[in-house]
Amino acid sequence: MVFEGSSAAISHTGKVRSNNQDSGYSGANLFVVADGMGGHAGGDVASSIAIQRMEPLDQAYASTDDAQASLQAAATTAAGDLIRAAKDRPELAGLGTTLSAIIMVDDYAVIGHIGDSRIYLFRDDALTQITADHTFVQRLVDSGRITPEEARYHPRRSVLMRVLSDMDADPELDMFVMHTLPGDRWLLCSDGLSGVVDETHILKAMRLGMAPGRTADSLLKQALDGGAPDNVTMVLVDVGGQHALSSGTPTIVGSASNPSNIAIPAARSALSNWLHPVRQAANEPSHFEPAPEYLEELIQEDRRRARRRRFGWIAGMLLVLVMLGIAAFAAYSWTQTRYFIGADEDSVVIFQGVQQNIGPITLSTPVRDTDILLADLPEYQRASVERTINARSLSDADAIVARLQAGADANAIQQTPLPTPIPTPTEGAG
């Protein structure tokens, strides 16, 4: 039974790499993404070989079991081809590729996966990652050592634990079958997309309901806007849906779309490497399959890195606390250059500091009680003292106190009653 739906495939070199090591295939029943690795040329060869071995699987199957068996057999054959390619052409040693494939069988999707390319399912307005990355950092996430967000920026995020390569003649694919529903949208992509565009933005693009080709263009633009340090390849597959049904004519993108006898690009000159170190570095292998002892070394390195992070965090916190302490001491020292006149119970007092307090911490201390009673001051001066009067210095405070003393003295004179005059005796009285 030929799959009924619509699909699109797209591949782009990205903004940093000079060649495309990805390959993609979109056919009648088969959909594949392969992300090659192995340097400037090996990745091209590896992903192309994988697609060439997968292409004959684009047919109708009597059962999902038949499709799974064919998918595993094709992957094993591709691994043998990679081993022979490395033997015949020593310059290709270390080549390999990820592989994420879907074969549609009636209402089921037969999925085969190895590496860190991904398959997502958009269903009921939600996006779900169907495959698990076969990476070192994913093991760290699964064991609870790091969070998924930390995995996105981990320096070892491209280290693959399983991959189609010239080192394993019997590759172990994750194989499973899922039921599909009309309206489902499947996304197969290399890490050139998933490593730059997060799931939140992928979901937003899916929700727009555009045709597979337009959705792929939108996601590619986001990857390019994000810098696209790696090749970007994706295949989108709609089950049924409102868009035009696929004709079944295969679409091959990326390195597999070139002739099968891929020419090995000449090595760059030392001058070019010196002039463009970043671009050249991008062509170095971004993935490799480590030996068991290397994995243990990476685990130990990750533990050391975690200890360094903890030490850095503690050192950073101590530095912040020291800086806050210095700032607090400087601020307190400044407050002690200020003075003000205020009231202490019933008398006028000169204070050093400022009127504000920080919680239980008082920022002022009494310097001298002037012995001027509040009750002796005129009403307007008493109100000013109760509100506090700022002084620029201690001598300025003394001058203000002198004025207050004068006001108190004048007020006392005004409030002292005049003596009653004694009458003068009248002459002739008696």
Residue, then its C-alpha position, 0 to 999 in steps of 0.5 A: m500500500v502506497f503511503e497517502g500524504s505529503s512530504a518535503a526534503i531540504s538540505h543546506t550547507g549552513k553558514v560555517r561548513s564549506n561542504n554538505q555532509d548530510s543527506g536526506y530522502s523523501g519518497a513514496n513510503l520511505f523517509v530518511v535523514a543521515d548526518g555524515m562524519g569523518g572530516h572534509a570528505g568522509g562525511d559526504v561519502a558515509s551519508s551518501i552510502a547510507i541513502q543509497r542502501m536505504e533507497p531500495l526500501d521505498q516500497a510497499y510491505a506486507s507487514t511491519d515485521d518485514a519492514q523492520a527486517s529490511l531496515q536492519a538488513a540495509a543498515t548492516t549492508a551500509a556498515g559493510d560498505l563503509i568498512r570497505a570504503a575505508k579499506d580501499r581509500p585510507e584517507l576515509a578512515g573514521l567515516g560514519t553517519t547517523l541514520s534516522a528512517i521511517i517506513m510507512v506501512d498502512d497505518y503504522a510508522v516503522i522507525g529505525h534510528i542510530g546516532d543523534s539525528r532526531i525524529y519528532l511527532f507533531r500531534d494534537d498541537a504537541l511536539t514529541q521527540i520520538t528518538a533518543d540521542h545516542t550521545f555521551v551527554q544524553r547518558l549524562v542526562d539519563s543518569g541525572r548528572i546534567t539537565p537537558e538544558e545543560a546538554r545543549y551547551h555541553p562541550r562533548r555534546s557531539v560525541l556519539m556512542r552509537v553510529l553507522s561507521d567503519m568500526d562496527a559491521d553489525p550496527e545496533l539500531d533502535m527499532f520500533v513501530m508506532h501507529t499513525l493518525p491522519g493529521d500527524r506530522w513527522l519531522l526527521c532532522s539532523d542536529g544542524l536543526s535541533g542543535v540551533v532551533d529549540e523545540t519551542h520554536i519548532l512547535k511554533a512553526m508546526r502550529l502555523g499549519m503551512a505545507p511541509g515545504r514552507t514549514a521546512d523553509s521556515l525552520l531552515k531560516q531560523a537555523l540560518d538566523g541562529g548561525a547554522p554552524d553545521n549542515v541543516t537537513m530535514v524531511l517533513v511528512d504529513v499523514g493525509g492532511q489538507h495539503a496536496l498528496s505526494s506523487g511518490t517521486p523520490t526527492i534526494v537532498g544533500s551529498a547523496s544528490n551528487p553522483s555516487n562516485i564522490a570526488i574527494p576535495a583537495a586538502r586546504s593549504a596551510l595559508s588558507n588554514w591560517l586565514h580562516p581557522v574557524r571555517q577550517a575547524a568546522n570541517e573537522p569531524s564533529h562526531f566520533e564513536p569513542a572506545p570504552e576507555y575513552l568514555e570512562e575518561l570523558i566521565q572522569e573529565d565531566r566530574r572534574r568539570a563539575r567540581r570546577r563549576r562548583f568551585g567557580w560558583i563558590a568563588g563567585m559567590l564569595l567575590v560577590l559577598v566581598m564586593l557587597g561588604i566593601a560597598a556596604f562599608a563604603a556606604y556606611s563610612w560616607t554616612q559617618t561624614r554627615y551630621f544632623i540635629g534632632a531630639d533625644e527625649d526632651s533635649v536637643v542632640i547633635f547626631q553623627g550619621v544619617q537619619q535612615n535605618i536599615g532594619p535593626i541597624t542604626l546609621s546614626t549615633p549621638v555626639r553631644d547633648t546640648d542641654i537645650l530643652l525642647a520646651d525652651l525653644p520657640e514652637y517653629q524651632r521645636a518642630s524643626v528639631e523634631r523633624t531633624i535639621n541636616a548639617r554639613s559638618l560638626s562645625d555647621a552643627d555647632a552653628i545651628v545649635a548656637r542659633l537654637q540657643a539664641g532662640a531659646d534665650a529669646n523665648a525665655i525672655q518673652q515668657t518671663p513676666l514683668p515685675t508689678p510696679i509699686p505705686t508712688p505715695t501722694e504728697g499731703a496724704g496722712 
